[in-house]
Amino acid sequence: MQNKLNTIGLKCPLPVLKTRKALNALPSGTKLEVRTSDPAAIIDMPHYCNESGNRLISQRQENSILVFIIEKT
């Protein structure tokens, strides 16, 4: 089952910081769905994944909400 993290309503840098904390608590190979309303996340989340070595599987937008699927490596 996929883990979910809701950061809707939080502003930069909180979505990325909470994502990092959530991923640190998960075993490798686990997927995390992150939902955020912060428009900066469209840049910040892929950058975080690149820097941390975690894999950004997908990103999409549902109305004003950005949804990222990240796999912990």
C-alpha positions as CSV (number, residue, x, y, z in Angstrom):
1,M,0.0,0.0,0.0
2,Q,1.1,3.5,-0.8
3,N,1.9,6.0,2.0
4,K,0.3,9.4,1.8
5,L,1.4,12.8,3.0
6,N,-0.9,15.8,3.0
7,T,0.9,19.2,3.0
8,I,-2.0,21.2,1.5
9,G,-2.0,24.7,3.0
10,L,1.7,24.7,3.9
11,K,4.2,27.0,2.2
12,C,7.8,26.5,1.1
13,P,9.9,25.0,2.6
14,L,7.5,23.0,4.7
15,P,6.2,20.6,2.0
16,V,9.8,19.5,1.2
17,L,10.8,19.3,4.9
18,K,7.8,17.2,5.8
19,T,8.4,15.0,2.7
20,R,12.1,14.4,3.8
21,K,11.0,13.5,7.3
22,A,8.3,11.1,6.0
23,L,10.7,9.4,3.6
24,N,13.4,9.0,6.3
25,A,10.9,7.0,8.3
26,L,10.2,4.6,5.4
27,P,12.1,1.6,4.2
28,S,13.8,1.7,0.8
29,G,11.6,0.9,-2.1
30,T,8.5,2.4,-0.4
31,K,6.4,4.9,-2.4
32,L,5.0,8.1,-0.9
33,E,2.2,10.2,-2.4
34,V,2.7,13.9,-1.5
35,R,-0.2,16.4,-2.0
36,T,0.5,20.1,-1.8
37,S,-1.1,23.4,-2.7
38,D,2.3,25.2,-2.7
39,P,3.0,26.3,-6.3
40,A,6.8,26.4,-5.6
41,A,6.7,22.6,-5.1
42,I,6.6,22.1,-8.9
43,I,10.3,23.2,-8.8
44,D,11.2,22.3,-5.2
45,M,10.1,18.6,-5.1
46,P,11.9,17.5,-8.3
47,H,15.0,19.3,-7.0
48,Y,14.8,17.7,-3.6
49,C,14.4,14.2,-5.2
50,N,17.5,14.9,-7.4
51,E,19.6,16.1,-4.5
52,S,18.5,13.3,-2.1
53,G,18.7,10.5,-4.6
54,N,15.1,9.5,-4.1
55,R,13.1,8.8,-7.3
56,L,10.4,11.0,-8.5
57,I,8.0,8.6,-10.2
58,S,5.3,11.0,-11.3
59,Q,3.9,14.5,-10.8
60,R,0.5,15.8,-11.8
61,Q,-1.9,18.6,-11.0
62,E,-5.5,18.1,-9.8
63,N,-7.0,21.6,-10.0
64,S,-4.9,23.6,-7.6
65,I,-3.3,20.6,-5.9
66,L,0.1,19.2,-7.0
67,V,0.5,15.4,-6.5
68,F,3.9,13.8,-6.4
69,I,4.7,10.1,-6.2
70,I,8.2,9.6,-4.8
71,E,10.0,6.3,-4.2
72,K,12.6,6.1,-1.4
73,T,15.9,4.7,-2.6
